[in-house]
């Protein structure tokens, strides 16, 4: 029993902040299912409430574990805050609040509003801290750069999705503008790093899927902000769709990778392009987008289910929450 307790404490001490990407993936799939039911005009009973409940429970459990880590292992948390890659995963916490707020809007708008407020405030805090760190640090190098650096930018463009229905128009435009600005900046830097420096380490290779998220989420947010499909909206959607196709062509490369927690990077970006495709169907009424959205929804559901099983196995086999070599 003493050994078990010791192992549990060790696991909490080495719990990675990137664990919260699980909540992003689960939330994305939940929102995609809610959108699919809305488009089809169907009420599939307990599916949406069940997915919202599962996502909420995972978020609560991970939050409790990480709070324990903050209290008992502050040096480990500080090390993550100063790490060139792990630093960018801290906004997965604020993004989790924001995505849960979107998911809850269909179940309980009152809870959704509270979650949105907490997520928006914490998102701004994380973004200011992270960009300030980028500007004044002295130990980050180009090889440290990875698509994970997009995570803070993605959080900003999620704000309008629930912010507009809640009536916060100008605040939503503020966050959308920040997200678009840093999408352009970071996209340039990431492709410079990919093309002219050493290949991205295998452990971080799944984060390439994060490239899909800014234009896909940006498209959904832009439609919320403007209420119509215009030229810029099409540029955002088709940019996300092209990046999805580009990564699908490298299917074999990804299937050869051993399991890492970074596999969760597959989930939310694919959910984002799924939701964006469904929105395109709503706006254009073209059957192609309906079929594509349905296919992507099936793919996201399979991938998230697989990731849940594989993550559970990884925890049982002590592959996760261990000290890095």
PAZAPA-4460 file (N, C-alpha, C; in steps of 0.05 Angstrom, whole numbers, plus 32768, in hexadecimal, padded with zeros to 4 digits):
% residues 325
    n_x    n_y    n_z   ca_x   ca_y   ca_z    c_x    c_y    c_z   seq   type   mol
   8011   7FE8   8000   8000   8000   8000   8011   8019   8000     1      X     A
   8027   8018   8010   8039   802E   8011   8046   8034   7FF6     2      X     A
   804D   801E   7FE8   805A   8020   7FCE   8046   802C   7FBA     3      X     A
   802D   8024   7FBC   8018   802E   7FAA   8015   804C   7FAE     4      X     A
   8014   8055   7FC7   8011   8071   7FCD   8029   8081   7FC2     5      X     A
   8041   8075   7FC5   8059   8082   7FBC   8059   8085   7F9D     6      X     A
   8050   8070   7F90   804F   8070   7F73   803A   8085   7F69     7      X     A
   8024   8087   7F78   800F   809A   7F71   801A   80B7   7F73     8      X     A
   8029   80BD   7F89   8034   80D7   7F8C   8049   80DD   7F77     9      X     A
   8058   80C9   7F6F   806C   80CC   7F5A   805E   80D3   7F3F    10      X     A
   8048   80C5   7F3A   8039   80CA   7F21   802E   80E6   7F21    11      X     A
   8023   80F0   7F37   8019   810B   7F38   8030   8120   7F35    12      X     A
   8047   811A   7F40   805E   812C   7F3E   8066   8130   7F21    13      X     A
   8062   811B   7F11   806B   811B   7EF5   8054   811D   7EE1    14      X     A
   803C   8124   7EEB   8025   8127   7EDA   802A   813F   7EC7    15      X     A
   8029   813A   7EAC   802F   814F   7E99   8017   8162   7E95    16      X     A
   801C   817B   7E91   8007   818E   7E8C   7FF8   8187   7E72    17      X     A
   8006   8179   7E60   7FF9   8172   7E47   7FE2   815E   7E4A    18      X     A
   7FDF   8153   7E62   7FC8   8141   7E68   7FAD   814F   7E61    19      X     A
   7FAC   816A   7E64   7F93   8178   7E60   7F8B   8178   7E42    20      X     A
   7F9D   8170   7E31   7F95   816D   7E15   7F80   8157   7E11    21      X     A
   7F7E   8145   7E25   7F68   8132   7E25   7F4D   813F   7E25    22      X     A
   7F4B   8154   7E36   7F31   8162   7E39   7F2B   8171   7E1E    23      X     A
   7F3F   817C   7E11   7F3B   8189   7DF7   7F30   8175   7DE3    24      X     A
   7F3B   815D   7DE2   7F32   8149   7DCF   7F16   8140   7DD5    25      X     A
   7F10   813A   7DEE   7EF5   8132   7DF6   7EE1   8147   7DF2    26      X     A
   7EE8   8160   7DF8   7ED6   8177   7DF4   7ED0   817B   7DD6    27      X     A
   7EE5   8179   7DC6   7EE1   817D   7DA9   7ECE   8168   7D9E    28      X     A
   7ED2   814E   7DA6   7EC0   8139   7D9D   7EA4   813E   7DA6    29      X     A
   7EA1   8147   7DBF   7E86   814C   7DCA   7E78   8162   7DBA    30      X     A
   7E86   8178   7DB5   7E7A   818E   7DA5   7E73   8185   7D89    31      X     A
   7E84   8174   7D7D   7E7F   816A   7D62   7E66   8159   7D62    32      X     A
   7E62   8149   7D76   7E49   8139   7D77   7E31   814A   7D7B    33      X     A
   7E33   815F   7D8C   7E1D   8172   7D90   7E16   817F   7D75    34      X     A
   7E2B   8187   7D66   7E26   8194   7D4D   7E19   8182   7D39    35      X     A
   7E22   8169   7D38   7E17   8155   7D26   7DF9   8150   7D2B    36      X     A
   7DF2   814E   7D45   7DD6   814B   7D4C   7DC5   8163   7D44    37      X     A
   7DD0   817B   7D47   7DC2   8193   7D3F   7DBD   8194   7D21    38      X     A
   7DD2   818D   7D12   7DCF   818D   7CF4   7DBB   8178   7CEB    39      X     A
   7DBC   8160   7CF7   7DAA   814B   7CEF   7D8E   814E   7CFA    40      X     A
   7D8B   8160   7D0D   7D71   8164   7D1A   7D69   814C   7D2B    41      X     A
   7D7D   813F   7D36   7D78   8127   7D46   7D7E   812C   7D64    42      X     A
   7D71   811E   7D74   7D76   811E   7D91   7D7F   8101   7D98    43      X     A
   7D99   80FD   7D9B   7DA3   80E2   7D9F   7DA4   80DC   7DBD    44      X     A
   7D91   80E6   7DCC   7D8E   80DF   7DE8   7DA5   80E8   7DFA    45      X     A
   7DB2   80D5   7E06   7DC5   80DB   7E1B   7DE2   80DF   7E10    46      X     A
   7DE5   80DE   7DF6   7E01   80DF   7DEB   7E0E   80F9   7DF3    47      X     A
   7E02   8110   7DEE   7E0E   812A   7DF4   7E13   812E   7E12    48      X     A
   7DFD   812A   7E23   7E02   812C   7E40   7E17   8119   7E4B    49      X     A
   7E18   8101   7E3F   7E2C   80ED   7E48   7E48   80F6   7E41    50      X     A
   7E4C   8101   7E29   7E66   810B   7E21   7E6E   8123   7E31    51      X     A
   7E5B   8135   7E36   7E61   814D   7E47   7E69   8144   7E63    52      X     A
   7E5B   8130   7E6E   7E61   8126   7E89   7E7C   8119   7E8A    53      X     A
   7E82   8109   7E76   7E9D   80FB   7E75   7EB3   8110   7E73    54      X     A
   7EB0   8123   7E61   7EC5   8138   7E5E   7EC8   8148   7E78    55      X     A
   7EB2   814E   7E85   7EB3   815E   7E9E   7EC2   814E   7EB3    56      X     A
   7EBC   8134   7EB5   7EC8   8123   7ECA   7EE6   8121   7EC5    57      X     A
   7EEE   811E   7EAC   7F0B   811C   7EA6   7F19   8136   7EAD    58      X     A
   7F0B   814D   7EA7   7F17   8167   7EAD   7F1A   816B   7ECB    59      X     A
   7F05   8163   7EDA   7F06   8166   7EF7   7F1C   8155   7F03    60      X     A
   7F1E   813C   7EF9   7F33   812A   7F04   7F4F   8134   7EFE    61      X     A
   7F53   813D   7EE5   7F6E   8148   7EDE   7F74   8161   7EED    62      X     A
   7F60   8172   7EF1   7F64   818B   7F01   7F6C   8185   7F1D    63      X     A
   7F5E   8172   7F2A   7F64   816A   7F45   7F81   8160   7F47    64      X     A
   7F89   8150   7F34   7FA4   8144   7F34   7FB9   815A   7F30    65      X     A
   7FB3   816D   7F1E   7FC7   8182   7F19   7FC9   8196   7F30    66      X     A
   7FB2   819B   7F3D   7FB2   81AD   7F55   7FC4   81A0   7F6B    67      X     A
   7FC1   8185   7F6D   7FD1   8176   7F80   7FEF   817A   7F7A    68      X     A
   7FF5   8179   7F60   8011   817D   7F57   801B   8199   7F5D    69      X     A
   800A   81AD   7F59   8011   81C9   7F5E   8018   81CD   7F7C    70      X     A
   8007   81C0   7F8D   800A   81C3   7FAA   8023   81B4   7FB4    71      X     A
   8027   819C   7FAB   803B   818A   7FB6   8055   818A   7FA6    72      X     A
   8054   8191   7F8D   806C   8190   7F7C   806F   81A9   7F6C    73      X     A
   8071   81C0   7F79   8072   81DA   7F6B   808A   81DD   7F59    74      X     A
   80A0   81D0   7F60   80B8   81D2   7F4F   80B4   81C4   7F34    75      X     A
   80A5   81AE   7F34   809F   81A0   7F1B   808D   81B1   7F09    76      X     A
   807A   81BF   7F16   8068   81D1   7F06   8079   81E8   7EFB    77      X     A
   808B   81F3   7F0B   809C   8209   7F02   80AD   8201   7EEB    78      X     A
   80B7   81E7   7EEC   80C8   81DD   7ED6   80B8   81DC   7EBC    79      X     A
   809E   81D5   7EBE   808D   81D4   7EA6   8088   81F0   7E9B    80      X     A
   8084   8203   7EAD   8080   821F   7EA5   8098   822B   7E97    81      X     A
   80B0   8220   7E9D   80C8   822A   7E90   80D2   8219   7E79    82      X     A
   80C2   8204   7E73   80CA   81F2   7E5D   80C0   81FD   7E42    83      X     A
   80D1   81FD   7E2E   80CA   8209   7E14   80B3   81FC   7E06    84      X     A
   80AD   81E3   7E0B   8097   81D5   7DFF   807F   81D3   7E11    85      X     A
   8084   81CA   7E2A   806E   81C6   7E3D   8060   81DF   7E44    86      X     A
   806D   81F6   7E43   8061   8210   7E4A   8048   8214   7E39    87      X     A
   8048   820D   7E20   8032   8212   7E0E   8019   8201   7E14    88      X     A
   801D   81ED   7E25   8006   81DB   7E2B   7FF5   81E6   7E42    89      X     A
   7FFF   81FB   7E51   7FEF   8205   7E67   7FD4   8210   7E5E    90      X     A
   7FD2   821D   7E47   7FB7   8226   7E3E   7FA4   8210   7E38    91      X     A
   7FAD   81F6   7E38   7F9A   81E1   7E35   7F85   81E1   7E4C    92      X     A
   7F8D   81ED   7E63   7F7B   81F0   7E7A   7F65   8204   7E73    93      X     A
   7F6D   821C   7E6A   7F59   8230   7E64   7F48   8228   7E4B    94      X     A
   7F55   821A   7E38   7F46   8210   7E21   7F32   81FB   7E29    95      X     A
   7F39   81EB   7E3D   7F26   81D7   7E47   7F0D   81E5   7E52    96      X     A
   7F11   81FA   7E61   7EFA   820A   7E6C   7EE9   8214   7E55    97      X     A
   7EF6   8220   7E40   7EE8   822C   7E2A   7ED9   8217   7E19    98      X     A
   7EE5   8200   7E14   7ED8   81EB   7E05   7EC1   81DF   7E15    99      X     A
   7EC5   81DC   7E2F   7EAF   81D2   7E40   7E98   81E6   7E40   100      X     A
   7E9E   81FF   7E3F   7E89   8214   7E3E   7E78   8211   7E25   101      X     A
   7E85   820B   7E0E   7E76   8207   7DF5   7E65   81EE   7DF7   102      X     A
   7E71   81D8   7E02   7E62   81BF   7E05   7E4A   81C2   7E18   103      X     A
   7E4D   81D2   7E2D   7E38   81D5   7E41   7E22   81E8   7E37   104      X     A
   7E27   81F8   7E23   7E13   820B   7E19   7DFA   81FC   7E10   105      X     A
   7DFD   81E3   7E06   7DE6   81D3   7DFD   7DD9   81C5   7E14   106      X     A
   7DE6   81C3   7E2B   7DDC   81B4   7E42   7DD3   81C7   7E59   107      X     A
   7DE5   81DA   7E60   7DDF   81ED   7E75   7DED   8208   7E6F   108      X     A
   7DDF   821B   7E62   7DEC   8234   7E5B   7DF7   8243   7E73   109      X     A
   7DEB   8240   7E8A   7DF5   824E   7EA2   7E11   8244   7EAA   110      X     A
   7E14   822A   7EA9   7E2F   821E   7EAF   7E42   8226   7E99   111      X     A
   7E38   8226   7E80   7E49   822D   7E69   7E54   8249   7E6C   112      X     A
   7E44   825C   7E76   7E4D   8278   7E79   7E63   827A   7E8E   113      X     A
   7E60   826C   7EA4   7E75   826C   7EB9   7E8F   8261   7EAF   114      X     A
   7E8D   824A   7EA1   7EA5   823D   7E96   7EB3   8250   7E82   115      X     A
   7EA2   825D   7E71   7EAD   8270   7E5D   7EBC   8287   7E6B   116      X     A
   7EB1   8292   7E80   7EBD   82A8   7E8E   7ED8   82A0   7E9A   117      X     A
   7ED9   8289   7EA7   7EF2   827F   7EB3   7F06   8279   7E9D   118      X     A
   7EFD   826C   7E87   7F0F   8266   7E71   7F1B   827E   7E64   119      X     A
   7F0A   8293   7E60   7F13   82AB   7E52   7F28   82BA   7E62   120      X     A
   7F22   82BD   7E7C   7F35   82CC   7E8E   7F50   82BD   7E90   121      X     A
   7F4E   82A2   7E94   7F67   8293   7E97   7F76   8291   7E7C   122      X     A
   7F67   8291   7E66   7F74   8290   7E4B   7F85   82AA   7E47   123      X     A
   7F7A   82C1   7E4E   7F89   82DA   7E4B   7FA1   82DA   7E5D   124      X     A
   7F9F   82D0   7E75   7FB5   82CE   7E88   7FCB   82BD   7E7D   125      X     A
   7FC4   82A5   7E73   7FD8   8293   7E68   7FE6   829F   7E4F   126      X     A
   7FD6   82AB   7E3E   7FE2   82B6   7E25   7FF6   82CD   7E2B   127      X     A
   7FEE   82DE   7E3E   8000   82F4   7E45   801A   82E9   7E52   128      X     A
   8017   82D5   7E63   802E   82C9   7E70   8041   82BB   7E5B   129      X     A
   8034   82AB   7E4A   8044   829C   7E37   8053   82AD   7E22   130      X     A
   8044   82C1   7E17   8051   82D2   7E04   8067   82E3   7E11   131      X     A
   8063   82EC   7E29   8077   82FB   7E38   8090   82E9   7E3C   132      X     A
   808B   82D0   7E42   80A1   82BD   7E46   80B1   82B9   7E2C   133      X     A
   80A2   82B6   7E16   80AF   82B3   7DFC   80C0   82CC   7DF5   134      X     A
   80B6   82E3   7DFC   80C5   82FC   7DF5   80DE   8300   7E06   135      X     A
   80DF   82F6   7E1F   80F5   82FD   7E31   8106   82E6   7E3A   136      X     A
   80FF   82CD   7E30   8110   82B6   7E38   812A   82B7   7E29   137      X     A
   813D   82A7   7E33   8157   82A7   7E26   8161   828B   7E1F   138      X     A
   8150   8277   7E23   815A   825B   7E1F   814A   824B   7E0A   139      X     A
   8135   8257   7DFE   8126   8249   7DEA   8135   824A   7DCF   140      X     A
   8136   8233   7DC1   8143   8231   7DA7   812F   8229   7D92   141      X     A
   8136   822D   7D79   8124   8226   7D63   811B   8208   7D64   142      X     A
   812C   81F5   7D6A   8123   81D9   7D6C   810E   81D4   7D82   143      X     A
   810C   81E7   7D95   80F8   81E4   7DAA   80DC   81EA   7D9F   144      X     A
   80DB   81F8   7D89   80C1   8200   7D7D   80B2   81E7   7D72   145      X     A
   8099   81E6   7D78   8088   81D0   7D6E   806C   81DB   7D6A   146      X     A
   805B   81CC   7D5B   803F   81D6   7D58   8030   81D9   7D72   147      X     A
   803A   81CE   7D88   802D   81D2   7DA2   802C   81F0   7DAA   148      X     A
   803E   8200   7D9E   803F   821C   7DA4   8025   822A   7D9A   149      X     A
   8016   821C   7D88   7FFD   8227   7D7F   7FE7   8227   7D94   150      X     A
   7FEA   8217   7DA9   7FD5   8213   7DBC   7FCB   822D   7DC8   151      X     A
   7FDD   823F   7DD1   7FD3   8258   7DDC   7FC2   8268   7DC8   152      X     A
   7FCA   8267   7DAE   7FBC   8276   7D99   7FA0   826A   7D95   153      X     A
   7F9E   824F   7D95   7F85   8242   7D91   7F71   8249   7DA7   154      X     A
   7F7A   824C   7DC0   7F68   8253   7DD5   7F5A   826D   7DD1   155      X     A
   7F68   8280   7DC5   7F5B   829A   7DC0   7F44   8299   7DAC   156      X     A
   7F47   8289   7D97   7F32   8288   7D83   7F1A   8277   7D8C   157      X     A
   7F1D   8268   7DA2   7F06   825A   7DAD   7EF3   826C   7DBC   158      X     A
   7EFD   8282   7DC7   7EED   8294   7DD8   7ED4   829D   7DCA   159      X     A
   7ED4   82A6   7DB0   7EBB   82B0   7DA4   7EA5   829B   7DA0   160      X     A
   7EAC   8281   7DA0   7E99   826C   7D9A   7E82   826C   7DAE   161      X     A
   7E89   826F   7DC8   7E74   8273   7DDC   7E70   8290   7DE3   162      X     A
   7E85   82A0   7DDE   7E84   82BD   7DE5   7E6E   82CC   7DD6   163      X     A
   7E6B   82C7   7DBC   7E57   82D5   7DAC   7E3A   82CE   7DB5   164      X     A
   7E33   82B4   7DB9   7E19   82AE   7DC3   7E13   82BA   7DDE   165      X     A
   7E28   82BE   7DEE   7E25   82C9   7E09   7E24   82E8   7E08   166      X     A
   7E29   82F4   7DF0   7E26   8311   7DED   7E40   8321   7DF0   167      X     A
   7E57   8314   7DF2   7E70   8322   7DF5   7E7D   8326   7DDA   168      X     A
   7E73   8338   7DCA   7E7C   833B   7DAE   7E98   8347   7DAC   169      X     A
   7E9C   835E   7DB8   7EB7   836B   7DB6   7ECD   835B   7DC3   170      X     A
   7EC7   834E   7DD9   7EDB   833D   7DE6   7EE2   8325   7DD5   171      X     A
   7ECE   831B   7DC7   7ED2   8304   7DB5   7EE4   830C   7D9E   172      X     A
   7EDF   8324   7D92   7EF0   832E   7D7D   7F0D   8332   7D86   173      X     A
   7F10   833C   7D9F   7F2A   8340   7DAB   7F3B   8326   7DAB   174      X     A
   7F2E   8311   7DB6   7F3D   82F7   7DB7   7F41   82EB   7D9C   175      X     A
   7F2D   82EE   7D8A   7F30   82E3   7D6F   7F48   82F0   7D61   176      X     A
   7F4B   830A   7D64   7F61   8319   7D58   7F7C   8310   7D62   177      X     A
   7F7E   830B   7D7C   7F97   8301   7D87   7F9E   82E6   7D7B   178      X     A
   7F8A   82D4   7D7A   7F8E   82B9   7D6F   7F98   82BA   7D52   179      X     A
   7F8B   82CA   7D42   7F92   82CC   7D26   7FAE   82D8   7D22   180      X     A
   7FB4   82EC   7D32   7FCF   82F9   7D30   7FE5   82E4   7D36   181      X     A
   7FE2   82D5   7D4B   7FF7   82C3   7D52   7FF6   82A9   7D42   182      X     A
   7FE0   82A3   7D35   7FDF   828D   7D23   7FF2   8292   7D0B   183      X     A
   7FF0   82AA   7D00   8002   82B1   7CEA   801F   82B2   7CF2   184      X     A
   8025   82BD   7D09   8041   82BF   7D13   804C   82A3   7D17   185      X     A
   803D   8293   7D26   8047   8278   7D2E   8048   8265   7D16   186      X     A
   8036   8268   7D03   8036   8257   7CEC   8050   825B   7CDC   187      X     A
   8058   8273   7CDA   8071   827A   7CCC   8089   826D   7CDA   188      X     A
   808A   8270   7CF5   80A1   8266   7D04   80A1   8247   7D04   189      X     A
   8089   823B   7D07   8088   821D   7D07   8092   8211   7CED   190      X     A
   8089   821D   7CD6   8092   8212   7CBD   80AF   8217   7CB7   191      X     A
   80BA   822D   7CC1   80D7   8232   7CC0   80E6   821C   7CCF   192      X     A
   80DB   8216   7CE7   80E8   8202   7CF8   80E6   81E6   7CEB   193      X     A
   80CF   81DF   7CDF   80CB   81C5   7CD2   80DD   81C2   7CB9   194      X     A
   80DF   81D7   7CAA   80ED   81D5   7C90   810C   81D7   7C93   195      X     A
   8116   81E7   7CA6   8132   81ED   7CA6   8141   81E3   7CBF   196      X     A
   8134   81D4   7CD0   8142   81CA   7CE8   813C   81AC   7CEB   197      X     A
   8148   81A0   7D00   8145   8183   7D04   8127   817C   7D06   198      X     A
   8121   8163   7CFD   8105   815A   7CFE   80F9   815C   7D1B   199      X     A
   80DF   8160   7D1C   80D2   8160   7D36   80D5   8145   7D43   200      X     A
   80DC   8144   7D5D   80DF   812A   7D6B   80C5   8119   7D69   201      X     A
   80C8   80FF   7D68   80B2   80ED   7D65   809C   80F2   7D7A   202      X     A
   80A5   80F8   7D93   8092   80FD   7DA9   807F   8114   7DA3   203      X     A
   8089   8128   7D94   8079   8140   7D8E   806D   813F   7D72   204      X     A
   8072   812A   7D63   8068   812A   7D47   8049   812C   7D45   205      X     A
   803A   811F   7D58   801D   8122   7D56   8013   813F   7D59   206      X     A
   8024   8150   7D65   801C   816C   7D68   8019   817B   7D4D   207      X     A
   8023   816E   7D37   801F   817A   7D1D   8001   817E   7D17   208      X     A
   7FF0   816D   7D23   7FD4   8170   7D1E   7FC9   818A   7D2A   209      X     A
   7FD7   8196   7D3C   7FCE   81AF   7D48   7FCE   81C5   7D33   210      X     A
   7FDD   81C1   7D1D   7FDC   81D5   7D07   7FC0   81D9   7CFC   211      X     A
   7FAF   81C4   7CFE   7F94   81C5   7CF3   7F82   81D7   7D04   212      X     A
   7F88   81D8   7D1E   7F75   81E5   7D31   7F71   8203   7D2D   213      X     A
   7F86   8214   7D2A   7F81   8231   7D27   7F6E   8238   7D11   214      X     A
   7F73   822F   7CF8   7F60   8236   7CE3   7F44   822A   7CE6   215      X     A
   7F43   8211   7CF0   7F29   8203   7CF3   7F18   8211   7D09   216      X     A
   7F25   8215   7D20   7F16   8222   7D36   7F11   823F   7D2F   217      X     A
   7F25   824C   7D21   7F22   8267   7D19   7F0A   826B   7D06   218      X     A
   7F06   8257   7CF5   7EEE   8258   7CE2   7ED4   8258   7CF2   219      X     A
   7ED2   8245   7D05   7EB9   8243   7D15   7EB5   825D   7D24   220      X     A
   7ECA   8268   7D30   7EC8   8281   7D40   7EC0   8298   7D2D   221      X     A
   7ECD   8299   7D15   7EC7   82AF   7D03   7EAA   82AF   7CFA   222      X     A
   7E9F   8297   7CF5   7E83   8296   7CEE   7E71   829F   7D05   223      X     A
   7E79   8299   7D1D   7E6A   82A3   7D35   7E6B   82C1   7D35   224      X     A
   7E82   82CD   7D2F   7E86   82E9   7D31   7E77   82F8   7D1A   225      X     A
   7E77   82ED   7D02   7E6C   82FB   7CEB   7E50   82F1   7CE3   226      X     A
   7E4B   82D8   7CE8   7E31   82CD   7CE1   7E2D   82C6   7CC4   227      X     A
   7E43   82C7   7CB4   7E41   82C0   7C98   7E5B   82B5   7C8D   228      X     A
   7E59   82A7   7C76   7E71   829C   7C69   7E7B   82AF   7C54   229      X     A
   7E93   82BB   7C59   7E9F   82CD   7C45   7EBA   82C2   7C3D   230      X     A
   7EC9   82D2   7C2E   7EE3   82C9   7C24   7EF6   82C1   7C39   231      X     A
   7EF9   82D1   7C4F   7F0B   82CA   7C64   7F03   82B0   7C73   232      X     A
   7EE9   82AD   7C76   7EDF   8294   7C82   7EE7   827C   7C72   233      X     A
   7EE4   827E   7C57   7EEC   8268   7C46   7F0A   8263   7C48   234      X     A
   7F1A   8278   7C49   7F37   8274   7C4B   7F3E   8265   7C65   235      X     A
   7F31   826C   7C7B   7F36   825E   7C94   7F2F   8240   7C92   236      X     A
   7F17   823B   7C88   7F0E   821F   7C87   7F1F   820E   7C74   237      X     A
   7F24   8218   7C5C   7F34   8208   7C49   7F51   8206   7C51   238      X     A
   7F5C   8219   7C60   7F77   8216   7C6B   7F77   81FE   7C7E   239      X     A
   7F63   81FD   7C90   7F62   81E7   7CA3   7F5E   81CC   7C95   240      X     A
   7F4D   81CC   7C80   7F48   81B3   7C71   7F61   81AA   7C62   241      X     A
   7F70   81BD   7C56   7F89   81B5   7C49   7F9D   81A9   7C5C   242      X     A
   7FA0   81B5   7C74   7FB3   81AB   7C87   7FAB   818F   7C91   243      X     A
   7F90   818B   7C93   7F86   8170   7C9A   7F8E   815C   7C85   244      X     A
   7F8A   8162   7C6B   7F92   8151   7C55   7FB0   814C   7C55   245      X     A
   7FBF   8161   7C5A   7FDC   815E   7C5A   7FE6   814A   7C6F   246      X     A
   7FDA   814B   7C87   7FE1   8139   7C9C   7FD7   811D   7C98   247      X     A
   7FC0   811B   7C8B   7FB5   8100   7C84   7FC8   80F1   7C71   248      X     A
   7FD6   8100   7C60   7FE8   80F3   7C4D   8000   80E7   7C5B   249      X     A
   8004   80EE   7C74   801B   80E4   7C84   8012   80CF   7C98   250      X     A
   7FFB   80C2   7C92   7FEF   80AF   7CA4   8003   809A   7CAE   251      X     A
   8012   808E   7C9B   8025   8079   7CA3   8039   8082   7CB7   252      X     A
   8043   809A   7CB4   8057   80A5   7CC6   804C   80A6   7CE3   253      X     A
   8032   80AE   7CE6   8026   80B1   7D00   8020   8096   7D0D   254      X     A
   8018   8082   7CFC   8011   8068   7D07   8029   8059   7D11   255      X     A
   8041   8061   7D09   8059   8053   7D13   8063   805D   7D2D   256      X     A
   8057   8073   7D37   8061   807F   7D50   8058   806F   7D68   257      X     A
   806A   806C   7D7C   8062   805F   7D95   804F   8072   7DA4   258      X     A
   8041   8068   7DB8   802D   8078   7DC6   803B   808D   7DD7   259      X     A
   8032   80A6   7DD4   8039   80BC   7DE6   801F   80CA   7DED   260      X     A
   8020   80D9   7E03   8008   80E9   7E0A   8002   80FE   7DF5   261      X     A
   8016   8105   7DE5   8012   8118   7DCF   8000   810D   7DB9   262      X     A
   7FF9   80F3   7DBA   7FE6   80E9   7DA7   7FCB   80F8   7DA9   263      X     A
   7FC5   8103   7DC0   7FAC   8112   7DC4   7FAB   812B   7DB1   264      X     A
   7FC2   8133   7DA6   7FC2   8149   7D94   7FB3   8142   7D7A   265      X     A
   7FAE   8129   7D75   7F9E   8121   7D5D   7F81   812A   7D61   266      X     A
   7F77   8129   7D7A   7F5B   812A   7D7F   7F4D   8145   7D7B   267      X     A
   7F56   8159   7D8A   7F48   8173   7D88   7F49   8180   7D6C   268      X     A
   7F61   8180   7D5F   7F61   818C   7D44   7F4E   817E   7D31   269      X     A
   7F4D   8163   7D32   7F3A   8155   7D20   7F1D   815B   7D27   270      X     A
   7F18   815E   7D41   7EFD   8166   7D4A   7EF6   8182   7D3F   271      X     A
   7F0A   8193   7D3F   7F06   81AF   7D36   7EFF   81B0   7D19   272      X     A
   7F0E   81A1   7D08   7F08   81A1   7CEB   7EEE   8193   7CE6   273      X     A
   7EE6   8180   7CF7   7ECC   8173   7CF5   7EB5   8187   7CF9   274      X     A
   7EB8   8196   7D0F   7EA3   81AB   7D15   7EA2   81C0   7CFF   275      X     A
   7EBA   81C9   7CF6   7EBB   81DD   7CE1   7EAE   81D3   7CC7   276      X     A
   7EB1   81B9   7CC1   7EA5   81AE   7CA9   7E87   81AD   7CAC   277      X     A
   7E7D   81A7   7CC3   7E60   81A7   7CC8   7E55   81C3   7CC5   278      X     A
   7E64   81D7   7CCF   7E5B   81F3   7CCC   7E5B   81FA   7CAE   279      X     A
   7E6E   81F1   7C9F   7E6F   81F6   7C82   7E56   81EA   7C75   280      X     A
   7E4D   81D3   7C7E   7E35   81C7   7C73   7E1C   81D8   7C79   281      X     A
   7E1B   81E2   7C92   7E05   81F4   7C99   7E04   820D   7C88   282      X     A
   7E1C   8218   7C81   7E1D   8231   7C73   7E19   822D   7C54   283      X     A
   7E22   8216   7C4A   7E21   8212   7C2C   7E0B   81FF   7C24   284      X     A
   7E03   81EE   7C36   7DEF   81D9   7C30   7DF9   81C5   7C1B   285      X     A
   7E13   81C3   7C18   7E1F   81B0   7C05   7E23   8195   7C13   286      X     A
   7E19   8180   7C06   7E19   8165   7C12   7E36   815B   7C17   287      X     A
   7E49   8164   7C06   7E65   815C   7C0A   7E6E   8161   7C27   288      X     A
   7E68   8178   7C31   7E70   817F   7C4C   7E62   816E   7C62   289      X     A
   7E49   8166   7C5C   7E3A   8155   7C6E   7E48   813A   7C70   290      X     A
   7E4F   812E   7C5A   7E5C   8114   7C59   7E78   8116   7C65   291      X     A
   7E86   812B   7C5E   7EA1   812E   7C69   7EA0   8132   7C88   292      X     A
   7E8D   8142   7C91   7E8A   8146   7CAE   7E83   812D   7CBC   293      X     A
   7E72   811D   7CB0   7E6A   8103   7CBD   7E82   80F0   7CBE   294      X     A
   7E91   80EF   7CA9   7EA9   80DE   7CA9   7EBD   80E6   7CBD   295      X     A
   7EC2   8100   7CBF   7ED5   810B   7CD3   7ECB   8106   7CF0   296      X     A
   7EB1   8108   7CF4   7EA6   8103   7D0E   7EAB   80E6   7D17   297      X     A
   7EA6   80D4   7D04   7EAB   80B7   7D0A   7EC9   80B3   7D10   298      X     A
   7EDA   80C0   7D01   7EF7   80BD   7D05   7EFF   80C8   7D21   299      X     A
   7EF5   80E0   7D28   7EFB   80EC   7D42   7EF2   80DA   7D58   300      X     A
   7EDA   80CF   7D56   7ECF   80BE   7D6B   7EE0   80A5   7D6F   301      X     A
   7EE9   8099   7D59   7EFA   8081   7D5B   7F15   8089   7D68   302      X     A
   7F21   809F   7D5F   7F3B   80A7   7D69   7F3A   80AE   7D87   303      X     A
   7F26   80BD   7D8F   7F24   80C4   7DAC   7F1F   80AC   7DBD   304      X     A
   7F0E   8099   7DB3   7F09   8080   7DC2   7F23   8070   7DC5   305      X     A
   7F32   806F   7DAF   7F4C   8060   7DAF   7F5F   806E   7DC3   306      X     A
   7F60   8088   7DC2   7F72   8097   7DD4   7F6B   8093   7DF1   307      X     A
   7F51   8092   7DF7   7F49   808D   7E13   7F53   8072   7E1D   308      X     A
   7F4F   805D   7E0C   7F58   8042   7E13   7F77   8042   7E15   309      X     A
   7F84   804E   7E02   7FA2   804C   7E02   7FAD   805C   7E19   310      X     A
   7FA1   8073   7E20   7FAA   8083   7E37   7FA6   8073   7E51   311      X     A
   7F8F   8066   7E54   7F8A   8055   7E6B   7F9E   803F   7E6E   312      X     A
   7FA5   8032   7E58   7FBA   801D   7E58   7FD5   8029   7E60   313      X     A
   7FDA   8041   7E55   7FF4   804D   7E5B   7FF7   8054   7E79   314      X     A
   7FE1   805C   7E85   7FE2   8062   7EA2   7FE5   8049   7EB2   315      X     A
   7FD8   8033   7EAA   7FDA   801A   7EB9   7FF6   800E   7EB6   316      X     A
   8003   8013   7E9F   801E   8008   7E9A   8034   801C   7EA2   317      X     A
   802D   8032   7EB0   8040   8045   7EB8   8050   8051   7EA1   318      X     A
   8043   8056   7E8A   8050   8063   7E74   804C   8081   7E74   319      X     A
   8039   808A   7E85   8032   80A7   7E87   8037   80AF   7EA4   320      X     A
   803C   80C9   7EA7   8041   80D4   7EC2   805A   80C8   7ECE   321      X     A
   806F   80C5   7EBE   8089   80BB   7EC8   809E   80D1   7EC3   322      X     A
   80B3   80CF   7ED1   80C9   80E2   7ECE   80D6   80DF   7EB3   323      X     A
   80DA   80F5   7EA5   80E6   80F3   7E8A   8104   80EE   7E8C   324      X     A
   810D   80DD   7E7A   8129   80D6   7E7A   813B   80EC   7E6E   325      X     A
***
